[in-house]
């Protein structure tokens, strides 16, 4: 979680920790995602689960695609979870929703902290994108129409892939090989990391140089693909300043960027709106599809 350093830490942590504990304890988390995924029944979708994209670390991904599609746009979606938890199966609703609108969706897992630090999960993410680029046509996708998308911690991972070229370089890819980036409440500008955030310090480092490597805002140079940044103003986990800061930096470098702030929308409601549309309050799906549609080769509905 990315907090604003000027808040009162004890009261803020108490306000956020109590509902989170209630949500995450026992089987609550599984029940929550089961409810979201119960609404994802769409005809004409083909799904392939448990594809190994990294045999060394036994990392797998799921592919959701419209039946009989060819040259469709592709989205690689990185889920959130504070870089410490999460499972691709929980986000089936993202895959089926996108596939029902003509998009091939790839949802990979990645290793988490404390198993790995930032270099570990970033290499996993880059490998997943490279795998997608190599196999897109197999699933009816277009290799020149690959969008990177992420929520929360997954937004930081995706944004770093398309701002710091060093992660994709080992696979002969560059950020501009991506058709675009879609960030949902991503963590883009979160220095300095507070001393109380032990996990974040463990994965990103204690010193300024180490933490700088994790900040997408520090790498924007004008060589990025177009970006769509979606953010709820009622987000208490990732401050809206993250999206605003990245948008300003991209604009300064003349990168096409669209920032949309949804009044009164919370952190999780932003992504849950893909399963349970809130058209008037959080048009996450409509804005995402419009962004993909704006790419010259994309054909979504």
C-alpha positions in Angstrom: 0.0 0.0 0.0 1.2 3.5 -0.8 0.3 6.1 1.8 0.7 9.8 1.7 3.5 10.7 4.1 1.7 13.8 5.4 -1.2 11.9 7.0 -1.5 10.9 10.7 0.0 7.4 10.6 -1.6 5.8 13.7 -5.1 6.9 12.8 -4.7 6.2 9.1 -3.4 2.7 9.7 -6.1 1.9 12.2 -8.8 3.1 9.8 -7.4 1.0 6.9 -6.2 -2.1 8.8 -9.4 -3.0 10.5 -11.6 -3.4 7.4 -8.7 -5.1 5.6 -8.3 -7.6 8.4 -12.0 -8.3 8.3 -11.8 -8.8 4.5 -8.6 -10.9 4.3 -9.0 -13.2 7.3 -10.1 -16.9 6.8 -12.0 -17.6 3.6 -13.2 -14.0 3.1 -10.8 -13.3 0.2 -11.7 -16.4 -1.7 -15.4 -15.7 -1.1 -15.0 -12.2 -2.4 -13.4 -13.3 -5.7 -15.8 -16.2 -6.0 -18.6 -13.7 -6.0 -16.9 -11.5 -8.6 -16.2 -14.5 -10.8 -19.8 -15.7 -10.5 -20.8 -12.9 -12.9 -18.3 -13.8 -15.6 -20.3 -16.3 -17.6 -20.0 -15.2 -21.3 -20.8 -17.3 -24.4 -18.2 -17.6 -27.1 -15.1 -17.5 -25.0 -12.4 -20.1 -25.0 -10.1 -20.4 -22.0 -6.7 -22.2 -21.6 -5.5 -22.5 -18.0 -2.2 -23.3 -16.4 0.1 -22.6 -19.4 3.7 -22.8 -18.2 5.7 -19.8 -19.4 8.7 -20.2 -17.1 9.5 -23.8 -16.4 12.5 -23.0 -14.1 10.2 -21.2 -11.6 7.0 -23.1 -12.5 5.2 -19.9 -13.4 1.9 -20.3 -15.3 -0.6 -18.1 -17.0 -4.2 -18.2 -18.3 -5.4 -17.1 -21.7 -9.0 -15.9 -22.3 -10.0 -15.3 -25.9 -13.0 -14.8 -28.1 -13.8 -18.0 -30.1 -12.5 -18.0 -33.7 -10.8 -14.7 -33.4 -7.9 -13.6 -35.6 -5.5 -10.6 -35.1 -7.3 -9.4 -32.0 -5.8 -6.9 -29.5 -4.1 -8.6 -26.6 -4.0 -7.4 -22.9 -1.4 -8.8 -20.4 -3.0 -8.1 -17.0 -0.9 -8.0 -13.8 -3.0 -8.2 -10.7 -2.3 -6.4 -7.4 -1.7 -7.6 -3.9 1.0 -5.4 -2.4 3.6 -7.5 -4.2 3.1 -10.1 -1.5 0.0 -12.0 -2.4 -2.6 -12.7 -5.1 -3.5 -15.4 -7.6 -4.3 -15.2 -11.3 -7.4 -17.4 -10.8 -9.0 -14.6 -8.7 -9.0 -12.4 -11.7 -10.9 -14.6 -14.1 -13.5 -11.9 -14.2 -11.0 -9.6 -15.9 -10.1 -12.2 -18.5 -13.6 -13.2 -19.4 -14.9 -9.6 -19.5 -12.2 -8.5 -21.9 -12.6 -11.6 -24.0 -16.3 -11.0 -24.3 -15.5 -7.7 -25.9 -13.1 -9.0 -28.5 -9.8 -8.8 -26.6 -7.4 -11.7 -25.9 -6.5 -11.5 -22.2 -3.4 -13.1 -20.7 -3.2 -13.2 -16.9 0.1 -14.5 -15.5 1.3 -15.2 -12.0 4.6 -13.8 -10.8 6.7 -14.5 -7.7 6.0 -12.4 -4.6 8.0 -11.0 -1.7 9.6 -12.4 0.4 10.4 -15.2 -2.1 11.9 -12.6 -4.4 12.6 -8.9 -4.4 11.8 -6.4 -7.1 14.2 -7.8 -9.6 12.5 -11.2 -9.3 8.9 -10.2 -10.0 10.0 -7.7 -12.7 11.9 -10.5 -14.6 8.8 -12.7 -14.3 6.6 -10.0 -15.7 8.9 -9.3 -18.6 9.1 -13.0 -19.4 5.3 -13.1 -19.4 5.1 -10.2 -21.9 7.8 -11.8 -24.1 5.9 -15.1 -24.0 2.7 -13.3 -25.0 4.5 -11.5 -27.9 5.9 -14.9 -29.1 2.6 -16.8 -28.8 -0.1 -14.2 -29.5 -1.0 -15.5 -32.9 -1.5 -19.0 -31.5 -4.4 -17.6 -29.6 -5.8 -15.3 -32.3 -4.0 -12.2 -31.0 -1.9 -9.7 -32.9 1.7 -9.4 -31.7 1.8 -5.7 -32.7 -1.3 -5.0 -30.6 -0.2 -6.0 -27.1 -1.3 -3.8 -24.2 0.1 -4.0 -20.7 -2.5 -3.5 -18.0 -2.2 -3.6 -14.2 -4.0 -2.8 -11.0 -2.3 -1.4 -7.8 1.1 -3.3 -7.4 0.4 -4.8 -10.8 0.1 -1.3 -12.1 3.6 -0.5 -10.8 5.0 -3.7 -12.5 3.3 -2.9 -15.8 4.3 0.8 -15.8 7.9 0.0 -15.0 8.0 -2.5 -17.9 6.9 0.3 -20.3 9.1 3.1 -18.9 12.4 1.3 -18.0 13.5 -0.4 -21.2 16.0 -2.7 -19.4 13.3 -5.2 -18.3 12.2 -6.1 -21.9 15.6 -5.7 -23.5 16.8 -9.2 -22.8 13.9 -10.5 -25.1 14.6 -8.1 -27.9 11.6 -6.0 -27.0 11.3 -2.3 -26.3 8.5 -0.4 -24.4 7.4 1.1 -27.7 6.7 -2.4 -29.1 3.7 -2.4 -26.8 0.5 -0.8 -28.1 -0.2 0.9 -24.8 -0.4 0.7 -21.0 -3.5 0.8 -18.9 -3.0 1.5 -15.2 -5.7 1.0 -12.6 -4.7 2.8 -9.4 -1.0 2.0 -10.0 1.9 2.8 -7.7 4.1 5.1 -9.9 5.7 7.6 -7.5 6.1 6.5 -3.9 9.4 7.8 -2.6 10.5 7.9 0.1 9.1 4.7 1.5 8.2 5.1 5.1 10.2 3.2 7.8 7.0 1.5 8.9 6.6 -0.2 5.5 8.9 -3.1 6.2 7.9 -5.3 3.3 8.3 -2.5 0.8 11.7 -1.6 2.2 12.6 -5.3 1.9 11.7 -5.6 -1.7 12.6 -2.1 -3.0 15.5 -1.2 -0.7 16.3 1.3 2.0 18.4 3.8 0.1 17.4 6.4 -2.5 19.2 4.8 -5.4 17.5 1.4 -4.8 14.0 3.0 -4.4 14.5 5.1 -7.5 14.7 1.9 -9.6 11.1 1.1 -8.6 9.6 4.5 -9.7 8.1 4.6 -13.2 8.0 8.4 -13.0 11.8 8.4 -12.8 12.2 6.6 -16.2 9.7 8.4 -18.4 11.7 9.8 -21.3 9.4 10.2 -24.3 10.0 6.6 -25.5 6.9 5.2 -23.9 3.7 3.9 -25.6 0.4 5.7 -25.1 -1.0 5.4 -21.6 -4.4 5.4 -19.9 -4.3 6.1 -16.2 -7.5 5.4 -14.2 -7.8 6.4 -10.6 -10.5 6.7 -7.9 -10.3 9.9 -5.8 -11.5 8.0 -2.8 -8.6 5.5 -2.9 -7.1 5.2 0.5 -4.5 2.5 -0.5 -2.8 4.1 -3.5 -2.8 7.9 -3.4 -4.3 9.6 -6.5 -1.1 11.6 -6.6 0.7 8.6 -8.1 -1.4 8.8 -11.3 -1.3 12.6 -11.4 2.5 12.6 -11.1 3.0 10.1 -13.8 0.6 11.9 -16.1 2.4 15.2 -15.6 5.8 13.6 -16.4 4.5 11.9 -19.5 2.9 15.1 -20.7 6.2 16.9 -20.2 7.9 14.3 -22.5 5.0 14.5 -25.1 3.8 11.0 -24.5 0.1 10.5 -25.3 -1.5 10.0 -21.9 -5.1 10.1 -20.7 -5.7 10.6 -17.0 -9.2 9.9 -15.7 -10.1 10.5 -12.0 -13.3 8.9 -10.9 -14.9 10.9 -8.0 -15.7 8.8 -4.9 -14.4 5.5 -6.3 -12.2 3.4 -4.0 -9.1 1.3 -4.7 -10.8 -2.1 -5.2 -14.0 -0.7 -6.7 -12.0 0.5 -9.6 -11.0 -3.0 -10.8 -14.1 -4.7 -9.5 -16.1 -2.5 -11.9 -14.9 -4.7 -14.7 -17.1 -7.5 -13.2 -19.9 -5.3 -11.8 -20.1 -2.2 -14.1 -20.6 1.2 -12.4 -21.1 3.1 -15.6 -22.0 6.3 -14.0 -19.3 6.2 -11.3 -16.5 4.0 -12.5 -16.6 3.4 -16.2 -13.4 1.3 -16.0 -14.5 -1.1 -18.8 -15.8 1.5 -21.2 -12.7 3.6 -20.8 -10.4 0.6 -21.2 -12.1 -0.6 -24.4 -12.1 2.9 -25.8 -8.4 3.2 -25.2 -7.7 -0.1 -26.9 -10.1 0.8 -29.7 -8.1 4.0 -30.4 -5.1 1.9 -31.5 -5.2 1.7 -35.3 -5.2 -2.1 -35.5 -7.6 -2.8 -32.7 -11.1 -4.2 -33.3 -13.1 -4.4 -30.1 -16.8 -4.1 -29.3 
